[in-house]
C-alpha cells in the first residue's frame, strides 16, 4: 500500500481529464509518457502519474501534486509545456478539464 508523506499531502493536487480521439490512442500514450517524464523533473513536483479509464480508452487522467501554485505556474512556463499542448490539441476529442483537489484522507495498511 502506498503511503503519502505529509509534505505531499500538503501540496497542491490537480486532476486533469483528457479526452482523446479513439484513432489517436497510441499517439496519446507516447505524448503522455513524455509529459509525465518532463513534469517530474520540474521544480516543486511531488507526484505526477497518468491513468486511463478502464471502460473508456480515450479518457486519460493525470494526477499531480506540486509544492505550491507557483510551481504549477513554473511547470506551465517550461519549454516542454507548449509543445505538449500543441500536440494534445491535434489528438483530443474535446478540451481537457482541470480540477484542483484537497487531500484529506489516506487509506492505511491493515495490520
N, C-alpha and C positions, 0 to 999 in steps of 0.2 A: 504494500500500500504506500502511496506517495504521501509524504509529509511536507506541507508547505511552510517554510520558515516564516517567522513573524514579519521580518522586513519585506518579504514578498507579499504577504497578506496585506500589508500596509500600503502597497504600491497602488498605482492607477491601473485598473484592469479594463480591457477592451475586448469585446466580442464583435467580430465583423462577419456578416453573412455575404458570401459571394455567389452569384448566380451565373453559371457558365453554359454556353451553348453545348448541347449534347455531342455535337461532332467535333468539339474542341477540348474534350476532357484530357487527352494525353498532353496537349499543349499546356493546359492549365496546371497539370501536375508538375511539369517541369518549371513553369513560372513560379508557382507557389513554393516549391523546394528551394529555388534560388532566393526568393523573397525572405523566407524564414532564415536562411543562412546569412543573408545580408543584415537582416534586422537583429539577429542575435549578436552581431558584432557592433551594433550601435550603442552609444553611451546610454547607460541607465536601463538597458533591457534586463529584465529579471526572468522573463518566461516568454516563449514565442513558439507556438505549435499550430499546425494546420490539421483539420479533421474534415471528414466528408460524411454527409448524412447517408446512412446505410440504404435507405429506401429512395433517395433522390441523388443519383450520381452527379448531377450538375450543380448541386448545392454544397459548397465548401464553406468551412467556418474557421476563422483564425481566432485563437485565444492568446491574448498578450497581456503581460504585466510590465509596467515601467515604474521606475523610481518616482518620477514626477511628471507633471504635464509638460514641463519644459523639455523633458527627454523625448516625449512623443513628438513635440514640435521639431526637435532636432532630427529625429528619425525621418519625419516628413520632408525635411530640408536636405537630406543626404542625396548625392548624385544618383544613387540607385533607385530612389523612390519614384521620380518622374518616368524613368524607363519602365518600371513595373506598371505604373498607372497607364502608360501609353499601350503597353502590350495587353493589359487587362481590358481596356476599352474595346479592343479588337475581338475579344472572345467572350465577353459577358453577354448574357441574355437580358439582363436588366441591371440597374445601378445597385451597387453594394449598399448594405445597411450597417451602420456603425452604432454600437451600443456600449455605453460606459457602465461598468458594474462595480458594486461594492462587495468585497469579500467579507462574509460574516460568519461562516461556519465551515468546519473541516471534519470529514469523517476520520475516525480514529481506528487503528487496527485493533481487532478483537484479541483479547488475551486469554 
